[in-house]
């Protein structure tokens, strides 16, 4: 596909009001996704720091504190 062919493609844009309504609905979803990614990264870092300590006995898990 040439640059001219690509430039000739017509793109339909919805009215600004519809774009704004869509944005208002999805912005919270994307904020939640970003927060989840940040939490996953923090938990992964904690896991990577604690796992070696657990494996070589420098840290222990208190199983008696777990809810059964």
N, CA and C atoms as an extended XYZ file, in Angstrom:
204
Properties=species:S:1:pos:R:3:atomname:S:1:resname:S:1:resid:I:1 pbc="F F F"
N         0.850       -1.158        0.000 N   UNK     1
C         0.000        0.000        0.000 CA  UNK     1
C         0.905        1.234        0.000 C   UNK     1
N         0.635        2.117       -0.891 N   UNK     2
C         1.445        3.326       -0.998 CA  UNK     2
C         0.932        4.398       -0.032 C   UNK     2
N         1.735        5.423        0.117 N   UNK     3
C         1.354        6.534        0.987 CA  UNK     3
C         0.086        7.211        0.473 C   UNK     3
N        -0.032        7.368       -0.830 N   UNK     4
C        -1.219        7.995       -1.410 CA  UNK     4
C        -2.464        7.140       -1.196 C   UNK     4
N        -2.316        5.822       -1.359 N   UNK     5
C        -3.462        4.932       -1.123 CA  UNK     5
C        -3.899        4.993        0.346 C   UNK     5
N        -2.908        5.008        1.206 N   UNK     6
C        -3.217        5.065        2.633 CA  UNK     6
C        -3.896        6.388        2.983 C   UNK     6
N        -3.417        7.469        2.407 N   UNK     7
C        -3.990        8.790        2.679 CA  UNK     7
C        -5.405        8.916        2.140 C   UNK     7
N        -5.747        8.118        1.138 N   UNK     8
C        -7.081        8.225        0.551 CA  UNK     8
C        -8.146        7.459        1.339 C   UNK     8
N        -7.740        6.705        2.337 N   UNK     9
C        -8.704        5.949        3.133 CA  UNK     9
C        -9.513        6.921        3.984 C   UNK     9
N       -10.817        6.798        3.893 N   UNK    10
C       -11.685        7.679        4.663 CA  UNK    10
C       -11.937        7.073        6.042 C   UNK    10
N       -11.827        7.908        7.051 N   UNK    11
C       -12.043        7.479        8.431 CA  UNK    11
C       -13.225        8.269        8.981 C   UNK    11
N       -14.148        7.556        9.574 N   UNK    12
C       -15.327        8.201       10.143 CA  UNK    12
C       -15.092        8.403       11.640 C   UNK    12
N       -15.250        9.624       12.080 N   UNK    13
C       -15.111        9.957       13.488 CA  UNK    13
C       -16.498       10.247       14.068 C   UNK    13
N       -16.775        9.733       15.243 N   UNK    14
C       -18.057       10.057       15.872 CA  UNK    14
C       -18.051       11.510       16.351 C   UNK    14
N       -19.213       12.043       16.619 N   UNK    15
C       -19.272       13.414       17.157 CA  UNK    15
C       -18.521       13.522       18.486 C   UNK    15
N       -18.061       14.723       18.786 N   UNK    16
C       -17.276       14.940       20.010 CA  UNK    16
C       -18.038       14.539       21.264 C   UNK    16
N       -19.335       14.747       21.289 N   UNK    17
C       -20.136       14.381       22.463 CA  UNK    17
C       -20.062       12.879       22.710 C   UNK    17
N       -20.153       12.092       21.656 N   UNK    18
C       -20.079       10.630       21.807 CA  UNK    18
C       -18.681       10.216       22.254 C   UNK    18
N       -17.657       10.835       21.684 N   UNK    19
C       -16.292       10.540       22.116 CA  UNK    19
C       -16.100       10.862       23.595 C   UNK    19
N       -16.650       11.979       24.036 N   UNK    20
C       -16.527       12.369       25.446 CA  UNK    20
C       -17.272       11.392       26.353 C   UNK    20
N       -18.463       10.964       25.939 N   UNK    21
C       -19.223        9.992       26.734 CA  UNK    21
C       -18.471        8.673       26.830 C   UNK    21
N       -17.884        8.248       25.714 N   UNK    22
C       -17.091        7.016       25.721 CA  UNK    22
C       -15.902        7.165       26.671 C   UNK    22
N       -15.218        8.280       26.567 N   UNK    23
C       -14.070        8.533       27.442 CA  UNK    23
C       -14.491        8.490       28.916 C   UNK    23
N       -15.605        9.134       29.224 N   UNK    24
C       -16.084        9.164       30.612 CA  UNK    24
C       -16.378        7.768       31.141 C   UNK    24
N       -16.826        6.877       30.266 N   UNK    25
C       -17.149        5.518       30.713 CA  UNK    25
C       -15.916        4.643       30.854 C   UNK    25
N       -14.915        4.822       29.983 N   UNK    26
C       -13.778        3.912       30.010 CA  UNK    26
C       -12.602        4.411       30.840 C   UNK    26
N       -12.578        5.689       31.189 N   UNK    27
C       -11.431        6.211       31.937 CA  UNK    27
C       -11.285        5.499       33.282 C   UNK    27
N       -12.381        5.201       33.951 N   UNK    28
C       -12.309        4.499       35.239 CA  UNK    28
C       -11.771        3.077       35.058 C   UNK    28
N       -12.162        2.445       33.963 N   UNK    29
C       -11.678        1.089       33.691 CA  UNK    29
C       -10.164        1.100       33.491 C   UNK    29
N        -9.675        2.051       32.700 N   UNK    30
C        -8.238        2.129       32.458 CA  UNK    30
C        -7.476        2.526       33.721 C   UNK    30
N        -8.071        3.341       34.566 N   UNK    31
C        -7.443        3.655       35.856 CA  UNK    31
C        -7.314        2.407       36.717 C   UNK    31
N        -8.353        1.581       36.726 N   UNK    32
C        -8.306        0.326       37.483 CA  UNK    32
C        -7.241       -0.605       36.925 C   UNK    32
N        -7.141       -0.664       35.610 N   UNK    33
C        -6.117       -1.513       34.990 CA  UNK    33
C        -4.728       -1.032       35.394 C   UNK    33
N        -4.506        0.286       35.356 N   UNK    34
C        -3.196        0.826       35.749 CA  UNK    34
C        -2.900        0.516       37.209 C   UNK    34
N        -3.897        0.687       38.076 N   UNK    35
C        -3.699        0.376       39.500 CA  UNK    35
C        -3.393       -1.100       39.703 C   UNK    35
N        -4.070       -1.970       38.963 N   UNK    36
C        -3.808       -3.408       39.064 CA  UNK    36
C        -2.393       -3.739       38.607 C   UNK    36
N        -1.949       -3.118       37.536 N   UNK    37
C        -0.587       -3.352       37.055 CA  UNK    37
C         0.428       -2.896       38.093 C   UNK    37
N         0.198       -1.733       38.690 N   UNK    38
C         1.107       -1.245       39.738 CA  UNK    38
C         1.145       -2.198       40.928 C   UNK    38
N        -0.029       -2.716       41.323 N   UNK    39
C        -0.079       -3.650       42.452 CA  UNK    39
C         0.610       -4.963       42.109 C   UNK    39
N         0.406       -5.444       40.898 N   UNK    40
C         1.075       -6.676       40.465 CA  UNK    40
C         2.581       -6.496       40.508 C   UNK    40
N         3.064       -5.352       40.026 N   UNK    41
C         4.508       -5.095       40.039 CA  UNK    41
C         5.051       -5.037       41.456 C   UNK    41
N         4.322       -4.408       42.376 N   UNK    42
C         4.767       -4.335       43.771 CA  UNK    42
C         4.789       -5.721       44.413 C   UNK    42
N         3.744       -6.508       44.159 N   UNK    43
C         3.684       -7.860       44.729 CA  UNK    43
C         4.761       -8.765       44.132 C   UNK    43
N         5.033       -8.610       42.854 N   UNK    44
C         6.090       -9.397       42.210 CA  UNK    44
C         7.439       -9.058       42.822 C   UNK    44
N         7.676       -7.777       43.085 N   UNK    45
C         8.934       -7.368       43.717 CA  UNK    45
C         9.057       -7.976       45.113 C   UNK    45
N         7.971       -7.935       45.890 N   UNK    46
C         8.002       -8.528       47.230 CA  UNK    46
C         8.259      -10.032       47.150 C   UNK    46
N         7.598      -10.693       46.216 N   UNK    47
C         7.806      -12.129       46.050 CA  UNK    47
C         9.254      -12.431       45.721 C   UNK    47
N         9.817      -11.672       44.785 N   UNK    48
C        11.191      -11.913       44.363 CA  UNK    48
C        12.193      -11.649       45.482 C   UNK    48
N        11.842      -10.741       46.394 N   UNK    49
C        12.728      -10.473       47.529 CA  UNK    49
C        12.570      -11.516       48.632 C   UNK    49
N        11.343      -12.005       48.843 N   UNK    50
C        11.092      -12.928       49.953 CA  UNK    50
C        11.362      -14.385       49.608 C   UNK    50
N        11.137      -14.776       48.377 N   UNK    51
C        11.282      -16.188       48.016 CA  UNK    51
C        12.679      -16.741       48.311 C   UNK    51
N        13.753      -16.048       47.960 N   UNK    52
C        15.074      -16.595       48.303 CA  UNK    52
C        15.273      -16.753       49.813 C   UNK    52
N        14.727      -15.827       50.601 N   UNK    53
C        14.851      -15.922       52.052 CA  UNK    53
C        14.098      -17.140       52.590 C   UNK    53
N        12.917      -17.400       52.018 N   UNK    54
C        12.153      -18.579       52.433 CA  UNK    54
C        12.867      -19.866       52.038 C   UNK    54
N        13.452      -19.861       50.856 N   UNK    55
C        14.090      -21.079       50.344 CA  UNK    55
C        15.334      -21.458       51.146 C   UNK    55
N        16.081      -20.475       51.646 N   UNK    56
C        17.295      -20.828       52.388 CA  UNK    56
C        17.100      -20.762       53.907 C   UNK    56
N        15.852      -20.620       54.353 N   UNK    57
C        15.552      -20.705       55.774 CA  UNK    57
C        15.767      -19.423       56.556 C   UNK    57
N        16.041      -18.315       55.905 N   UNK    58
C        16.241      -17.057       56.614 CA  UNK    58
C        14.919      -16.409       57.021 C   UNK    58
N        13.821      -16.907       56.468 N   UNK    59
C        12.490      -16.409       56.823 CA  UNK    59
C        11.563      -17.604       56.932 C   UNK    59
N        10.520      -17.448       57.743 N   UNK    60
C         9.562      -18.531       57.921 CA  UNK    60
C         8.151      -17.985       57.769 C   UNK    60
N         7.231      -18.874       57.428 N   UNK    61
C         5.821      -18.522       57.301 CA  UNK    61
C         5.101      -19.027       58.538 C   UNK    61
N         4.287      -18.177       59.154 N   UNK    62
C         3.522      -18.575       60.325 CA  UNK    62
C         2.193      -19.193       59.885 C   UNK    62
N         2.180      -20.495       59.721 N   UNK    63
C         0.986      -21.180       59.274 CA  UNK    63
C        -0.123      -21.112       60.330 C   UNK    63
N         0.225      -20.961       61.597 N   UNK    64
C        -0.791      -20.910       62.639 CA  UNK    64
C        -1.612      -19.641       62.587 C   UNK    64
N        -1.173      -18.614       61.822 N   UNK    65
C        -1.918      -17.376       61.693 CA  UNK    65
C        -2.910      -17.421       60.543 C   UNK    65
N        -2.819      -18.449       59.708 N   UNK    66
C        -3.695      -18.542       58.538 CA  UNK    66
C        -5.096      -18.971       58.962 C   UNK    66
N        -6.123      -18.426       58.257 N   UNK    67
C        -7.508      -18.837       58.507 CA  UNK    67
C        -7.778      -20.136       57.774 C   UNK    67
N        -8.370      -21.080       58.473 N   UNK    68
C        -8.701      -22.378       57.836 CA  UNK    68
C       -10.184      -22.481       57.623 C   UNK    68
